[in-house]
Amino acid sequence: MVKPALAASRALQVIDFMSVHPGQAMSMTELSRALKINPASTLAVMASLTELGYVVRHPAHKTYTLGAALVAVGHSAMIQNPSLEAAREELRLVSKEIHAQCAASVLMGKFMVAVVTEGRAERSGTWTRVGERVPFSAPYGAPFAAFGDEALRRQWMERKGGTPTKAARVAALQDALAEVRERGYAVWPESETREALARALWSLSDNPSDEDLRLRVDRLLDELSDRFVVMNVQPKEVLDIAVVSVPVFSPMGGVSMVLTAFGFANLLAGSAVGEVGARLRACAETIATRASVLSAVSPATGPP
């Protein structure tokens, strides 16, 4: 495996970090401290990014914001990934209908990255921002694992805190994934652990080099995944639902992204949970269809 260039890695760290904090001007000191890059290296990276127009330096305040050159990058990315625009439009409608925040996330190595968010979590103290990264680990991203290959499922079931994975835990998670495949969506209940994990992940996105926070995230992930069971929802049962998530399938049959709804305004009856799951599945099918059509007529390929 080729070792990544240090300067390039640091530049991407800066852009990733700033993209999670849109509109927020940051000093070089703040960036250096948050990313644990020494000041001299930070200065060199910011000078290069400024010269290329990826960041802009305020002449008086000496702070940095993202530059207009990234608009061209984002525009090209949207053309290459037409499902993103489809997801934005569809989730905007769904979030209003179900009174919850909706997000579309893609799988990037060991992380799930939110690429679209619409609406706002109404009963939760946390919400998701575009660019937010969460570890691809149970219970997050269950639809990726449920409809993925065996290697992806093993990755999803691995413990993040270093504790050896027990056979009983693996069996329980395998059963949960089987339920996701049968039902077509994942649903799991709200808990103090999930909310604590969400707060820890939020803090980690603000302080990505904080090892104590990273260890806390790992511990909370282990605790939450040990309790993860896809809920057997009864129609008249009233439930405090944390997450409902569904897969979006690519034309090749794999899962291209996962749609997630959370932060519901009210407790939900079991029948309402089923309606949310069905609405998200319909949304996922619409996104897949629209993305296929848009790909066929995009400027990158020309009309068929």
N, C-alpha and C positions, 0 to 999 in steps of 0.2 A: 504494500500500500504506500502511495506517495505521501510524504509528510507535507501538510499544508504550509504555505508560506506564512510566516508569522505576521508580517505587515498586512497581508491581505486578510488574514483571520481577524486581526484587530480592527481593520476598517469595517469588516462586516459586523463585528460585535457592536461597533458604534452605531451603524445604521440600524441594526436590529433593535438596539436599546432605544434609540430616538424614535423609531417607528411606533413603539408601544406607548410613547408619550407625545402624541401629536399636538402641535401648538405650544409645547413647553420649551422655552429657551433654556439652554444649559451652558454652564461655564465649563472651561477645560478642567478645572479642579473637580467639579461634580462628576464629570465623565470619568476622569482618572480614578476617583475614589470608588465609584459604583462598579467599574469594570476591572478594577485592580490592575490597571496598566500604568506603568511609571510615567511621571509627568513629561519627561523628554520624549518618550515614545508616543504619548498622546498628542503632544504638540506636532510631531512629524506627521502622524496620521491625519490630524485635523487640517494641517496645511495642504496635504495632498487632496483631501476630500473637498476643501474649499476651492482649490484651484480648478477642480473638475466640475464644480457646481453642484456637487451632491449635498453639501451643507453651505450655509451662509453665515458669515460672522458679522455680528452687529458692530458697527464702527465705534460706538460710544460705550455700550455695556460689555463688550468683549464676550458676548454669549453666542451660542450656535443654535441654528434651527435647520431643519431639512431644506434642501435647495430644490429649485425647479427642475434640475436635470433628472431627478428621480421620477418626475411626472412621465417622461418619455419611457423610462424603464417600466413603470406601472402600466402605461398604455400598451406597450408590447406584451406584457404579461397577460393583460386582459384579452388581447387578441389570441394569444396562444392557449388561453384557458377560458373558453367561452362559457363554461359552466359557472364561473364566478359571477358574471353579470346576471345570468339566469337565477342563481341562488339569491343574489341581493334582492331582486325584484319579487321573487316568490316568498322569501322569508319576511319581507316587509309586510306582506299581506297576512301571512300566517301569525306573526307575532301580535298583530292587532286582534285577530280572531280569538286567539287562545289566551291573551293577556299574560304573556311571558316573554322573556328574551329568547331569541333564536340565533344560533350560530352555525356556520358551516366550517368544518375543520378538515385539514388534509394531513396525511401521515408523512412525516419527514424524518426518517431514521428512527431515533429513539423518542421522538416527540410528536405530538399532535399540535398543529399550529392553526389558530383561528384566522381564517381569511375573509370571512364575512360575518358581521354581527348586525342584528336589527332588533329594535325594541329595547326594553329595559327590564331587568329582574325586579319584580314588584314586592315580593315577600322575603327576598334573600338579601343579606348584607353585602354580597359580592356579585359581580357581574363580569362579563368577558369583554376584552378589548381586542380589536384586530391586531394580530401579531403576538397575542398571548400564547405561550407555550405550556403545555402540560405533558408530563411523562406518559408515554404510551405504556400504560400499566393498569392492570385491573383496579377499579372497574372502568376507568376512562377508556373510551374507544372500543367498547365491547363489539359493536357491529363490524369493525375492521377485523377483529380476531375471529368472530363467529363465521364470517364468510371468507376468511383468508386460508392460507395453507398451514400445515402443521408447524413449520418454523416460526411463522408469525404468531400462532397461538402460544407456542412456548415462550417467545419473547414477551408476550402480554402477561403470561402467568408468573414470570420470574419475580422473585422478591427484589425490592430495591434497597432494603436495609441490610443486606448481607446475610440474613438468616436463611439456612438451607430450606428449600421448598419441600414440603411434606406431601406424601402421596394423597392423603385425605384432602388437602387443600386443592391439589390439582384436580382430583375427582369432582369436588364441589364446583370448581370453576368450569370444568368441562360440561357439567350438567347445566350450569347457567348459560353457557354459550349455545348448547343444544336448544334451550328454551328461546333464545334470541332468534335462532334460525327458524324455529317452528312458528313463532309469533310474527317475526318480521321486524321487530323493534325491541329495544331494551328499556326497562323501566325499573328504577330503584328508589327507595324511600329517602326522605330527608333525615339527617342525623346531625348531632353536634360534631361528630368526627368529620363529616363531609364539609360542614361549614368552616371548621377549623382548618381543614386542608385547603379549601378555596382561599381563605385569608392568607395562609402561608404561601400559596402559589402566587397570589397577588403581590405580596411583599417580596418574593423572590424575583419577580419580573422587574421590581424597582431596585433590587440589590442582587444581581445575578451571580456575583462572586462571593456571596455570604455562605460559607461552608456550614455554619450552624443552622441556617435556614434550610439549606439543601438536605441536611441530615434530618431535620424536623419533617420536611416533606416526605422523605423516604419512610420514616416511622409511621406517619399518618396514612400513607398509601398502604403500607402493610396492614395496618389496623382496619382500614376501610375494606380492603380486598378480602380479608378474612371473613367479613360479614356480608360480602356481596352475594346476594341470591336474587335472581330475577323474580320479581313479585308475581305470585299467583293471585291476580286481581279478581275480586268478586264484584259483580255489578253494583250492588247497593252499599258496599263498604266505602266509608269515607276515609281518604288517605292524604297524608302529607308527602307529596311527590317531590323528589329532588330533580330527577332527570328523566326525560324520554328521548331516546336517540334512535335514528334510523340510518341505513346505508343508502348512498347514491351509487348506482352501478354504472360502470363505464360500458361502452359498446363491446369491449372484449370480455365483459362478465365480471371483472374485478370491482372492488369497492374503490371509487375515486375520491369520495369524501363522505363525511358523516354529518348529518343534521341533528342538532341538539336543541331541545327546549328545556328551560329551567327558570326558576324564580317565578313560579305561577302565583297569580294574585290571590288565589283562594285554595283551600283544601278541595280535593277532587273526589267525586264518587267514582267507583270503579268503572262505571259505564262511560263517564267523561274521560277517564284515562284512555280507554279504548278508542274514543273519538279523536283524542289528540294523536294517538299512535297512527290511526287511519289517515288523519289529515296530513301528518308529516310524511307518511308513505306516499300519499298522492302527490305531495309537493316534491318528493325525491324523484318520482317518475316523470313529473313535468320538467324538472331541471335536466334530467338525463335526455329527454326528448328534445328540449330546446337547445341544449348544448350540441347535440348531434346535428341539428339543422343549422345552427350558427357556424359550426365548424365547416360545413359544406359550402357556405357562402362568404367566409371570412376573407379579408384582404390578403391574408397570408397564402391562401390557396386559390383564390378567384372562384367564380361561379362554376358549378358543375357543367 
